[in-house]
């Protein structure tokens, strides 16, 4: 299915400030007359309930969690993301395939199935990565009072790790950086690194839009990327 809209994937470890950034991206496009929509990660309520049930019964292994995570993503991908893109929307994905890929590695679920499943999804036009210090992210998560969820039993059961959540966040960030470096080299993808909350996100989007206009040769005419 050929997409006519713009697909923006927003990634980052938990507590990175990604949610606030997504709001800024959404307002950026809405204020300029574009039709925009946010699609949240793991939004399928039935799959979330199944995950919770399996977790309570101690049956949610890293591989089972991975499969359900990918299933939830592709339900949203074919039911929400692609139809919106076909209609010319700017789709802001609150996490994309890169979340599943990095979690698979850190949780110990293996990577073979993820690499195959990832190939089905369209590459985003712009990938924004909120690269916030794991220590800052950990502090934010602690203030929320909400436990960091993952399925890595080795980390959870370790007696040597003093701060298991921080260790997990650090490993996630390392995997993200390795993956993004590979994407930048192999696919020449447009990746914007957001290093702190003070970064002017609109500048990154302006840069991308200038590149897109130049490549498409549309000289500022946004109608080809869908206006209301």
MODELLER restraints for C-alpha pairs under 7 A, 6 or more apart:
rsr = mdl.restraints
at = mdl.atoms
rsr.add(forms.Gaussian(group=physical.xy_distance, feature=features.Distance(at['CA:2:A'], at['CA:86:A']), mean=6.92, stdev=0.5))
rsr.add(forms.Gaussian(group=physical.xy_distance, feature=features.Distance(at['CA:3:A'], at['CA:85:A']), mean=5.19, stdev=0.5))
rsr.add(forms.Gaussian(group=physical.xy_distance, feature=features.Distance(at['CA:3:A'], at['CA:86:A']), mean=4.89, stdev=0.5))
rsr.add(forms.Gaussian(group=physical.xy_distance, feature=features.Distance(at['CA:4:A'], at['CA:85:A']), mean=5.70, stdev=0.5))
rsr.add(forms.Gaussian(group=physical.xy_distance, feature=features.Distance(at['CA:4:A'], at['CA:86:A']), mean=5.31, stdev=0.5))
rsr.add(forms.Gaussian(group=physical.xy_distance, feature=features.Distance(at['CA:4:A'], at['CA:87:A']), mean=6.87, stdev=0.5))
rsr.add(forms.Gaussian(group=physical.xy_distance, feature=features.Distance(at['CA:4:A'], at['CA:88:A']), mean=4.98, stdev=0.5))
rsr.add(forms.Gaussian(group=physical.xy_distance, feature=features.Distance(at['CA:4:A'], at['CA:225:A']), mean=6.44, stdev=0.5))
rsr.add(forms.Gaussian(group=physical.xy_distance, feature=features.Distance(at['CA:5:A'], at['CA:85:A']), mean=4.48, stdev=0.5))
rsr.add(forms.Gaussian(group=physical.xy_distance, feature=features.Distance(at['CA:5:A'], at['CA:86:A']), mean=6.43, stdev=0.5))
rsr.add(forms.Gaussian(group=physical.xy_distance, feature=features.Distance(at['CA:5:A'], at['CA:87:A']), mean=6.94, stdev=0.5))
rsr.add(forms.Gaussian(group=physical.xy_distance, feature=features.Distance(at['CA:5:A'], at['CA:88:A']), mean=3.90, stdev=0.5))
rsr.add(forms.Gaussian(group=physical.xy_distance, feature=features.Distance(at['CA:5:A'], at['CA:89:A']), mean=4.83, stdev=0.5))
rsr.add(forms.Gaussian(group=physical.xy_distance, feature=features.Distance(at['CA:5:A'], at['CA:90:A']), mean=5.48, stdev=0.5))
rsr.add(forms.Gaussian(group=physical.xy_distance, feature=features.Distance(at['CA:5:A'], at['CA:225:A']), mean=5.46, stdev=0.5))
rsr.add(forms.Gaussian(group=physical.xy_distance, feature=features.Distance(at['CA:5:A'], at['CA:226:A']), mean=6.26, stdev=0.5))
rsr.add(forms.Gaussian(group=physical.xy_distance, feature=features.Distance(at['CA:6:A'], at['CA:85:A']), mean=6.68, stdev=0.5))
rsr.add(forms.Gaussian(group=physical.xy_distance, feature=features.Distance(at['CA:6:A'], at['CA:89:A']), mean=6.54, stdev=0.5))
rsr.add(forms.Gaussian(group=physical.xy_distance, feature=features.Distance(at['CA:6:A'], at['CA:90:A']), mean=4.60, stdev=0.5))
rsr.add(forms.Gaussian(group=physical.xy_distance, feature=features.Distance(at['CA:6:A'], at['CA:91:A']), mean=6.13, stdev=0.5))
rsr.add(forms.Gaussian(group=physical.xy_distance, feature=features.Distance(at['CA:6:A'], at['CA:125:A']), mean=6.24, stdev=0.5))
rsr.add(forms.Gaussian(group=physical.xy_distance, feature=features.Distance(at['CA:6:A'], at['CA:225:A']), mean=6.86, stdev=0.5))
rsr.add(forms.Gaussian(group=physical.xy_distance, feature=features.Distance(at['CA:7:A'], at['CA:90:A']), mean=6.01, stdev=0.5))
rsr.add(forms.Gaussian(group=physical.xy_distance, feature=features.Distance(at['CA:7:A'], at['CA:91:A']), mean=4.97, stdev=0.5))
rsr.add(forms.Gaussian(group=physical.xy_distance, feature=features.Distance(at['CA:7:A'], at['CA:92:A']), mean=6.23, stdev=0.5))
rsr.add(forms.Gaussian(group=physical.xy_distance, feature=features.Distance(at['CA:7:A'], at['CA:124:A']), mean=5.01, stdev=0.5))
rsr.add(forms.Gaussian(group=physical.xy_distance, feature=features.Distance(at['CA:7:A'], at['CA:125:A']), mean=5.33, stdev=0.5))
rsr.add(forms.Gaussian(group=physical.xy_distance, feature=features.Distance(at['CA:7:A'], at['CA:126:A']), mean=6.77, stdev=0.5))
rsr.add(forms.Gaussian(group=physical.xy_distance, feature=features.Distance(at['CA:8:A'], at['CA:91:A']), mean=6.12, stdev=0.5))
rsr.add(forms.Gaussian(group=physical.xy_distance, feature=features.Distance(at['CA:8:A'], at['CA:92:A']), mean=4.85, stdev=0.5))
rsr.add(forms.Gaussian(group=physical.xy_distance, feature=features.Distance(at['CA:8:A'], at['CA:93:A']), mean=6.07, stdev=0.5))
rsr.add(forms.Gaussian(group=physical.xy_distance, feature=features.Distance(at['CA:8:A'], at['CA:124:A']), mean=5.57, stdev=0.5))
rsr.add(forms.Gaussian(group=physical.xy_distance, feature=features.Distance(at['CA:8:A'], at['CA:125:A']), mean=5.90, stdev=0.5))
rsr.add(forms.Gaussian(group=physical.xy_distance, feature=features.Distance(at['CA:8:A'], at['CA:126:A']), mean=4.87, stdev=0.5))
rsr.add(forms.Gaussian(group=physical.xy_distance, feature=features.Distance(at['CA:8:A'], at['CA:127:A']), mean=5.86, stdev=0.5))
rsr.add(forms.Gaussian(group=physical.xy_distance, feature=features.Distance(at['CA:9:A'], at['CA:92:A']), mean=5.99, stdev=0.5))
rsr.add(forms.Gaussian(group=physical.xy_distance, feature=features.Distance(at['CA:9:A'], at['CA:93:A']), mean=4.76, stdev=0.5))
rsr.add(forms.Gaussian(group=physical.xy_distance, feature=features.Distance(at['CA:9:A'], at['CA:94:A']), mean=6.55, stdev=0.5))
rsr.add(forms.Gaussian(group=physical.xy_distance, feature=features.Distance(at['CA:9:A'], at['CA:95:A']), mean=6.14, stdev=0.5))
rsr.add(forms.Gaussian(group=physical.xy_distance, feature=features.Distance(at['CA:9:A'], at['CA:96:A']), mean=5.88, stdev=0.5))
rsr.add(forms.Gaussian(group=physical.xy_distance, feature=features.Distance(at['CA:9:A'], at['CA:124:A']), mean=6.01, stdev=0.5))
rsr.add(forms.Gaussian(group=physical.xy_distance, feature=features.Distance(at['CA:9:A'], at['CA:126:A']), mean=6.37, stdev=0.5))
rsr.add(forms.Gaussian(group=physical.xy_distance, feature=features.Distance(at['CA:9:A'], at['CA:127:A']), mean=4.82, stdev=0.5))
rsr.add(forms.Gaussian(group=physical.xy_distance, feature=features.Distance(at['CA:9:A'], at['CA:128:A']), mean=6.18, stdev=0.5))
rsr.add(forms.Gaussian(group=physical.xy_distance, feature=features.Distance(at['CA:10:A'], at['CA:93:A']), mean=6.02, stdev=0.5))
rsr.add(forms.Gaussian(group=physical.xy_distance, feature=features.Distance(at['CA:10:A'], at['CA:94:A']), mean=5.42, stdev=0.5))
rsr.add(forms.Gaussian(group=physical.xy_distance, feature=features.Distance(at['CA:10:A'], at['CA:95:A']), mean=5.39, stdev=0.5))
rsr.add(forms.Gaussian(group=physical.xy_distance, feature=features.Distance(at['CA:10:A'], at['CA:127:A']), mean=5.96, stdev=0.5))
rsr.add(forms.Gaussian(group=physical.xy_distance, feature=features.Distance(at['CA:10:A'], at['CA:128:A']), mean=4.78, stdev=0.5))
rsr.add(forms.Gaussian(group=physical.xy_distance, feature=features.Distance(at['CA:10:A'], at['CA:129:A']), mean=6.00, stdev=0.5))
rsr.add(forms.Gaussian(group=physical.xy_distance, feature=features.Distance(at['CA:11:A'], at['CA:18:A']), mean=6.91, stdev=0.5))
rsr.add(forms.Gaussian(group=physical.xy_distance, feature=features.Distance(at['CA:11:A'], at['CA:95:A']), mean=5.13, stdev=0.5))
rsr.add(forms.Gaussian(group=physical.xy_distance, feature=features.Distance(at['CA:11:A'], at['CA:128:A']), mean=6.13, stdev=0.5))
rsr.add(forms.Gaussian(group=physical.xy_distance, feature=features.Distance(at['CA:11:A'], at['CA:129:A']), mean=4.79, stdev=0.5))
rsr.add(forms.Gaussian(group=physical.xy_distance, feature=features.Distance(at['CA:11:A'], at['CA:130:A']), mean=6.30, stdev=0.5))
rsr.add(forms.Gaussian(group=physical.xy_distance, feature=features.Distance(at['CA:12:A'], at['CA:18:A']), mean=6.34, stdev=0.5))
rsr.add(forms.Gaussian(group=physical.xy_distance, feature=features.Distance(at['CA:12:A'], at['CA:129:A']), mean=5.46, stdev=0.5))
rsr.add(forms.Gaussian(group=physical.xy_distance, feature=features.Distance(at['CA:12:A'], at['CA:130:A']), mean=4.86, stdev=0.5))
rsr.add(forms.Gaussian(group=physical.xy_distance, feature=features.Distance(at['CA:12:A'], at['CA:131:A']), mean=6.35, stdev=0.5))
rsr.add(forms.Gaussian(group=physical.xy_distance, feature=features.Distance(at['CA:13:A'], at['CA:169:A']), mean=6.69, stdev=0.5))
rsr.add(forms.Gaussian(group=physical.xy_distance, feature=features.Distance(at['CA:13:A'], at['CA:172:A']), mean=6.77, stdev=0.5))
rsr.add(forms.Gaussian(group=physical.xy_distance, feature=features.Distance(at['CA:13:A'], at['CA:173:A']), mean=6.53, stdev=0.5))
rsr.add(forms.Gaussian(group=physical.xy_distance, feature=features.Distance(at['CA:14:A'], at['CA:137:A']), mean=6.48, stdev=0.5))
rsr.add(forms.Gaussian(group=physical.xy_distance, feature=features.Distance(at['CA:15:A'], at['CA:137:A']), mean=4.28, stdev=0.5))
rsr.add(forms.Gaussian(group=physical.xy_distance, feature=features.Distance(at['CA:15:A'], at['CA:138:A']), mean=6.84, stdev=0.5))
rsr.add(forms.Gaussian(group=physical.xy_distance, feature=features.Distance(at['CA:15:A'], at['CA:140:A']), mean=5.78, stdev=0.5))
rsr.add(forms.Gaussian(group=physical.xy_distance, feature=features.Distance(at['CA:15:A'], at['CA:141:A']), mean=5.87, stdev=0.5))
rsr.add(forms.Gaussian(group=physical.xy_distance, feature=features.Distance(at['CA:16:A'], at['CA:130:A']), mean=5.90, stdev=0.5))
rsr.add(forms.Gaussian(group=physical.xy_distance, feature=features.Distance(at['CA:16:A'], at['CA:131:A']), mean=6.80, stdev=0.5))
rsr.add(forms.Gaussian(group=physical.xy_distance, feature=features.Distance(at['CA:16:A'], at['CA:132:A']), mean=5.14, stdev=0.5))
rsr.add(forms.Gaussian(group=physical.xy_distance, feature=features.Distance(at['CA:16:A'], at['CA:137:A']), mean=5.50, stdev=0.5))
rsr.add(forms.Gaussian(group=physical.xy_distance, feature=features.Distance(at['CA:17:A'], at['CA:130:A']), mean=6.92, stdev=0.5))
rsr.add(forms.Gaussian(group=physical.xy_distance, feature=features.Distance(at['CA:17:A'], at['CA:197:A']), mean=6.90, stdev=0.5))
rsr.add(forms.Gaussian(group=physical.xy_distance, feature=features.Distance(at['CA:18:A'], at['CA:130:A']), mean=6.10, stdev=0.5))
rsr.add(forms.Gaussian(group=physical.xy_distance, feature=features.Distance(at['CA:26:A'], at['CA:36:A']), mean=6.43, stdev=0.5))
rsr.add(forms.Gaussian(group=physical.xy_distance, feature=features.Distance(at['CA:28:A'], at['CA:202:A']), mean=6.90, stdev=0.5))
rsr.add(forms.Gaussian(group=physical.xy_distance, feature=features.Distance(at['CA:29:A'], at['CA:36:A']), mean=6.59, stdev=0.5))
rsr.add(forms.Gaussian(group=physical.xy_distance, feature=features.Distance(at['CA:30:A'], at['CA:36:A']), mean=6.35, stdev=0.5))
rsr.add(forms.Gaussian(group=physical.xy_distance, feature=features.Distance(at['CA:33:A'], at['CA:227:A']), mean=6.00, stdev=0.5))
rsr.add(forms.Gaussian(group=physical.xy_distance, feature=features.Distance(at['CA:33:A'], at['CA:228:A']), mean=6.40, stdev=0.5))
rsr.add(forms.Gaussian(group=physical.xy_distance, feature=features.Distance(at['CA:34:A'], at['CA:226:A']), mean=6.51, stdev=0.5))
rsr.add(forms.Gaussian(group=physical.xy_distance, feature=features.Distance(at['CA:34:A'], at['CA:227:A']), mean=4.68, stdev=0.5))
rsr.add(forms.Gaussian(group=physical.xy_distance, feature=features.Distance(at['CA:34:A'], at['CA:228:A']), mean=6.03, stdev=0.5))
rsr.add(forms.Gaussian(group=physical.xy_distance, feature=features.Distance(at['CA:35:A'], at['CA:89:A']), mean=5.10, stdev=0.5))
rsr.add(forms.Gaussian(group=physical.xy_distance, feature=features.Distance(at['CA:35:A'], at['CA:90:A']), mean=6.10, stdev=0.5))
rsr.add(forms.Gaussian(group=physical.xy_distance, feature=features.Distance(at['CA:35:A'], at['CA:227:A']), mean=6.15, stdev=0.5))
rsr.add(forms.Gaussian(group=physical.xy_distance, feature=features.Distance(at['CA:35:A'], at['CA:228:A']), mean=5.95, stdev=0.5))
rsr.add(forms.Gaussian(group=physical.xy_distance, feature=features.Distance(at['CA:36:A'], at['CA:89:A']), mean=5.39, stdev=0.5))
rsr.add(forms.Gaussian(group=physical.xy_distance, feature=features.Distance(at['CA:36:A'], at['CA:90:A']), mean=4.52, stdev=0.5))
rsr.add(forms.Gaussian(group=physical.xy_distance, feature=features.Distance(at['CA:36:A'], at['CA:91:A']), mean=5.85, stdev=0.5))
rsr.add(forms.Gaussian(group=physical.xy_distance, feature=features.Distance(at['CA:37:A'], at['CA:89:A']), mean=6.99, stdev=0.5))
rsr.add(forms.Gaussian(group=physical.xy_distance, feature=features.Distance(at['CA:37:A'], at['CA:90:A']), mean=6.34, stdev=0.5))
rsr.add(forms.Gaussian(group=physical.xy_distance, feature=features.Distance(at['CA:37:A'], at['CA:91:A']), mean=5.09, stdev=0.5))
rsr.add(forms.Gaussian(group=physical.xy_distance, feature=features.Distance(at['CA:37:A'], at['CA:92:A']), mean=6.10, stdev=0.5))
rsr.add(forms.Gaussian(group=physical.xy_distance, feature=features.Distance(at['CA:38:A'], at['CA:91:A']), mean=5.98, stdev=0.5))
rsr.add(forms.Gaussian(group=physical.xy_distance, feature=features.Distance(at['CA:38:A'], at['CA:92:A']), mean=4.73, stdev=0.5))
rsr.add(forms.Gaussian(group=physical.xy_distance, feature=features.Distance(at['CA:38:A'], at['CA:93:A']), mean=5.94, stdev=0.5))
rsr.add(forms.Gaussian(group=physical.xy_distance, feature=features.Distance(at['CA:38:A'], at['CA:94:A']), mean=6.84, stdev=0.5))
rsr.add(forms.Gaussian(group=physical.xy_distance, feature=features.Distance(at['CA:39:A'], at['CA:92:A']), mean=6.20, stdev=0.5))
rsr.add(forms.Gaussian(group=physical.xy_distance, feature=features.Distance(at['CA:39:A'], at['CA:93:A']), mean=4.96, stdev=0.5))
rsr.add(forms.Gaussian(group=physical.xy_distance, feature=features.Distance(at['CA:39:A'], at['CA:94:A']), mean=5.91, stdev=0.5))
rsr.add(forms.Gaussian(group=physical.xy_distance, feature=features.Distance(at['CA:40:A'], at['CA:93:A']), mean=6.26, stdev=0.5))
rsr.add(forms.Gaussian(group=physical.xy_distance, feature=features.Distance(at['CA:40:A'], at['CA:94:A']), mean=4.80, stdev=0.5))
rsr.add(forms.Gaussian(group=physical.xy_distance, feature=features.Distance(at['CA:41:A'], at['CA:73:A']), mean=6.83, stdev=0.5))
rsr.add(forms.Gaussian(group=physical.xy_distance, feature=features.Distance(at['CA:41:A'], at['CA:94:A']), mean=5.68, stdev=0.5))
rsr.add(forms.Gaussian(group=physical.xy_distance, feature=features.Distance(at['CA:41:A'], at['CA:95:A']), mean=5.53, stdev=0.5))
rsr.add(forms.Gaussian(group=physical.xy_distance, feature=features.Distance(at['CA:42:A'], at['CA:69:A']), mean=6.69, stdev=0.5))
rsr.add(forms.Gaussian(group=physical.xy_distance, feature=features.Distance(at['CA:42:A'], at['CA:72:A']), mean=5.64, stdev=0.5))
rsr.add(forms.Gaussian(group=physical.xy_distance, feature=features.Distance(at['CA:42:A'], at['CA:73:A']), mean=6.29, stdev=0.5))
rsr.add(forms.Gaussian(group=physical.xy_distance, feature=features.Distance(at['CA:44:A'], at['CA:72:A']), mean=5.97, stdev=0.5))
rsr.add(forms.Gaussian(group=physical.xy_distance, feature=features.Distance(at['CA:47:A'], at['CA:68:A']), mean=6.82, stdev=0.5))
rsr.add(forms.Gaussian(group=physical.xy_distance, feature=features.Distance(at['CA:47:A'], at['CA:72:A']), mean=6.67, stdev=0.5))
rsr.add(forms.Gaussian(group=physical.xy_distance, feature=features.Distance(at['CA:51:A'], at['CA:60:A']), mean=6.82, stdev=0.5))
rsr.add(forms.Gaussian(group=physical.xy_distance, feature=features.Distance(at['CA:54:A'], at['CA:60:A']), mean=5.05, stdev=0.5))
rsr.add(forms.Gaussian(group=physical.xy_distance, feature=features.Distance(at['CA:61:A'], at['CA:151:A']), mean=6.44, stdev=0.5))
rsr.add(forms.Gaussian(group=physical.xy_distance, feature=features.Distance(at['CA:62:A'], at['CA:107:A']), mean=5.81, stdev=0.5))
rsr.add(forms.Gaussian(group=physical.xy_distance, feature=features.Distance(at['CA:62:A'], at['CA:108:A']), mean=6.26, stdev=0.5))
rsr.add(forms.Gaussian(group=physical.xy_distance, feature=features.Distance(at['CA:62:A'], at['CA:109:A']), mean=4.92, stdev=0.5))
rsr.add(forms.Gaussian(group=physical.xy_distance, feature=features.Distance(at['CA:62:A'], at['CA:151:A']), mean=5.32, stdev=0.5))
rsr.add(forms.Gaussian(group=physical.xy_distance, feature=features.Distance(at['CA:62:A'], at['CA:152:A']), mean=6.67, stdev=0.5))
rsr.add(forms.Gaussian(group=physical.xy_distance, feature=features.Distance(at['CA:63:A'], at['CA:109:A']), mean=4.69, stdev=0.5))
rsr.add(forms.Gaussian(group=physical.xy_distance, feature=features.Distance(at['CA:66:A'], at['CA:104:A']), mean=6.32, stdev=0.5))
rsr.add(forms.Gaussian(group=physical.xy_distance, feature=features.Distance(at['CA:66:A'], at['CA:109:A']), mean=6.70, stdev=0.5))
rsr.add(forms.Gaussian(group=physical.xy_distance, feature=features.Distance(at['CA:69:A'], at['CA:100:A']), mean=6.93, stdev=0.5))
rsr.add(forms.Gaussian(group=physical.xy_distance, feature=features.Distance(at['CA:70:A'], at['CA:100:A']), mean=6.87, stdev=0.5))
rsr.add(forms.Gaussian(group=physical.xy_distance, feature=features.Distance(at['CA:81:A'], at['CA:91:A']), mean=6.73, stdev=0.5))
rsr.add(forms.Gaussian(group=physical.xy_distance, feature=features.Distance(at['CA:84:A'], at['CA:91:A']), mean=6.98, stdev=0.5))
rsr.add(forms.Gaussian(group=physical.xy_distance, feature=features.Distance(at['CA:85:A'], at['CA:91:A']), mean=6.70, stdev=0.5))
rsr.add(forms.Gaussian(group=physical.xy_distance, feature=features.Distance(at['CA:88:A'], at['CA:225:A']), mean=6.31, stdev=0.5))
rsr.add(forms.Gaussian(group=physical.xy_distance, feature=features.Distance(at['CA:88:A'], at['CA:226:A']), mean=4.71, stdev=0.5))
rsr.add(forms.Gaussian(group=physical.xy_distance, feature=features.Distance(at['CA:89:A'], at['CA:226:A']), mean=6.28, stdev=0.5))
rsr.add(forms.Gaussian(group=physical.xy_distance, feature=features.Distance(at['CA:97:A'], at['CA:118:A']), mean=6.17, stdev=0.5))
rsr.add(forms.Gaussian(group=physical.xy_distance, feature=features.Distance(at['CA:101:A'], at['CA:114:A']), mean=6.10, stdev=0.5))
rsr.add(forms.Gaussian(group=physical.xy_distance, feature=features.Distance(at['CA:102:A'], at['CA:172:A']), mean=6.41, stdev=0.5))
rsr.add(forms.Gaussian(group=physical.xy_distance, feature=features.Distance(at['CA:102:A'], at['CA:175:A']), mean=5.70, stdev=0.5))
rsr.add(forms.Gaussian(group=physical.xy_distance, feature=features.Distance(at['CA:102:A'], at['CA:176:A']), mean=6.13, stdev=0.5))
rsr.add(forms.Gaussian(group=physical.xy_distance, feature=features.Distance(at['CA:104:A'], at['CA:110:A']), mean=5.98, stdev=0.5))
rsr.add(forms.Gaussian(group=physical.xy_distance, feature=features.Distance(at['CA:104:A'], at['CA:111:A']), mean=6.38, stdev=0.5))
rsr.add(forms.Gaussian(group=physical.xy_distance, feature=features.Distance(at['CA:105:A'], at['CA:111:A']), mean=6.44, stdev=0.5))
rsr.add(forms.Gaussian(group=physical.xy_distance, feature=features.Distance(at['CA:106:A'], at['CA:171:A']), mean=6.63, stdev=0.5))
rsr.add(forms.Gaussian(group=physical.xy_distance, feature=features.Distance(at['CA:106:A'], at['CA:172:A']), mean=6.36, stdev=0.5))
rsr.add(forms.Gaussian(group=physical.xy_distance, feature=features.Distance(at['CA:107:A'], at['CA:150:A']), mean=6.97, stdev=0.5))
rsr.add(forms.Gaussian(group=physical.xy_distance, feature=features.Distance(at['CA:107:A'], at['CA:151:A']), mean=5.74, stdev=0.5))
rsr.add(forms.Gaussian(group=physical.xy_distance, feature=features.Distance(at['CA:107:A'], at['CA:152:A']), mean=4.48, stdev=0.5))
rsr.add(forms.Gaussian(group=physical.xy_distance, feature=features.Distance(at['CA:108:A'], at['CA:152:A']), mean=6.55, stdev=0.5))
rsr.add(forms.Gaussian(group=physical.xy_distance, feature=features.Distance(at['CA:125:A'], at['CA:190:A']), mean=6.90, stdev=0.5))
rsr.add(forms.Gaussian(group=physical.xy_distance, feature=features.Distance(at['CA:126:A'], at['CA:190:A']), mean=5.33, stdev=0.5))
rsr.add(forms.Gaussian(group=physical.xy_distance, feature=features.Distance(at['CA:126:A'], at['CA:191:A']), mean=6.07, stdev=0.5))
rsr.add(forms.Gaussian(group=physical.xy_distance, feature=features.Distance(at['CA:127:A'], at['CA:190:A']), mean=6.35, stdev=0.5))
rsr.add(forms.Gaussian(group=physical.xy_distance, feature=features.Distance(at['CA:127:A'], at['CA:191:A']), mean=4.79, stdev=0.5))
rsr.add(forms.Gaussian(group=physical.xy_distance, feature=features.Distance(at['CA:127:A'], at['CA:192:A']), mean=6.21, stdev=0.5))
rsr.add(forms.Gaussian(group=physical.xy_distance, feature=features.Distance(at['CA:128:A'], at['CA:191:A']), mean=5.85, stdev=0.5))
rsr.add(forms.Gaussian(group=physical.xy_distance, feature=features.Distance(at['CA:128:A'], at['CA:192:A']), mean=4.74, stdev=0.5))
rsr.add(forms.Gaussian(group=physical.xy_distance, feature=features.Distance(at['CA:128:A'], at['CA:193:A']), mean=6.05, stdev=0.5))
rsr.add(forms.Gaussian(group=physical.xy_distance, feature=features.Distance(at['CA:129:A'], at['CA:192:A']), mean=6.17, stdev=0.5))
rsr.add(forms.Gaussian(group=physical.xy_distance, feature=features.Distance(at['CA:129:A'], at['CA:193:A']), mean=4.99, stdev=0.5))
rsr.add(forms.Gaussian(group=physical.xy_distance, feature=features.Distance(at['CA:129:A'], at['CA:194:A']), mean=5.91, stdev=0.5))
rsr.add(forms.Gaussian(group=physical.xy_distance, feature=features.Distance(at['CA:130:A'], at['CA:193:A']), mean=6.09, stdev=0.5))
rsr.add(forms.Gaussian(group=physical.xy_distance, feature=features.Distance(at['CA:130:A'], at['CA:194:A']), mean=4.63, stdev=0.5))
rsr.add(forms.Gaussian(group=physical.xy_distance, feature=features.Distance(at['CA:130:A'], at['CA:195:A']), mean=6.09, stdev=0.5))
rsr.add(forms.Gaussian(group=physical.xy_distance, feature=features.Distance(at['CA:131:A'], at['CA:193:A']), mean=6.41, stdev=0.5))
rsr.add(forms.Gaussian(group=physical.xy_distance, feature=features.Distance(at['CA:131:A'], at['CA:194:A']), mean=5.76, stdev=0.5))
rsr.add(forms.Gaussian(group=physical.xy_distance, feature=features.Distance(at['CA:131:A'], at['CA:195:A']), mean=4.93, stdev=0.5))
rsr.add(forms.Gaussian(group=physical.xy_distance, feature=features.Distance(at['CA:132:A'], at['CA:195:A']), mean=5.78, stdev=0.5))
rsr.add(forms.Gaussian(group=physical.xy_distance, feature=features.Distance(at['CA:132:A'], at['CA:196:A']), mean=6.05, stdev=0.5))
rsr.add(forms.Gaussian(group=physical.xy_distance, feature=features.Distance(at['CA:134:A'], at['CA:166:A']), mean=6.59, stdev=0.5))
rsr.add(forms.Gaussian(group=physical.xy_distance, feature=features.Distance(at['CA:134:A'], at['CA:169:A']), mean=5.72, stdev=0.5))
rsr.add(forms.Gaussian(group=physical.xy_distance, feature=features.Distance(at['CA:134:A'], at['CA:170:A']), mean=5.73, stdev=0.5))
rsr.add(forms.Gaussian(group=physical.xy_distance, feature=features.Distance(at['CA:135:A'], at['CA:166:A']), mean=6.81, stdev=0.5))
rsr.add(forms.Gaussian(group=physical.xy_distance, feature=features.Distance(at['CA:138:A'], at['CA:166:A']), mean=6.03, stdev=0.5))
rsr.add(forms.Gaussian(group=physical.xy_distance, feature=features.Distance(at['CA:148:A'], at['CA:165:A']), mean=6.65, stdev=0.5))
rsr.add(forms.Gaussian(group=physical.xy_distance, feature=features.Distance(at['CA:155:A'], at['CA:164:A']), mean=6.24, stdev=0.5))
rsr.add(forms.Gaussian(group=physical.xy_distance, feature=features.Distance(at['CA:156:A'], at['CA:164:A']), mean=6.82, stdev=0.5))
rsr.add(forms.Gaussian(group=physical.xy_distance, feature=features.Distance(at['CA:183:A'], at['CA:189:A']), mean=6.30, stdev=0.5))
rsr.add(forms.Gaussian(group=physical.xy_distance, feature=features.Distance(at['CA:192:A'], at['CA:204:A']), mean=6.42, stdev=0.5))
rsr.add(forms.Gaussian(group=physical.xy_distance, feature=features.Distance(at['CA:213:A'], at['CA:219:A']), mean=6.03, stdev=0.5))
rsr.add(forms.Gaussian(group=physical.xy_distance, feature=features.Distance(at['CA:213:A'], at['CA:220:A']), mean=6.29, stdev=0.5))
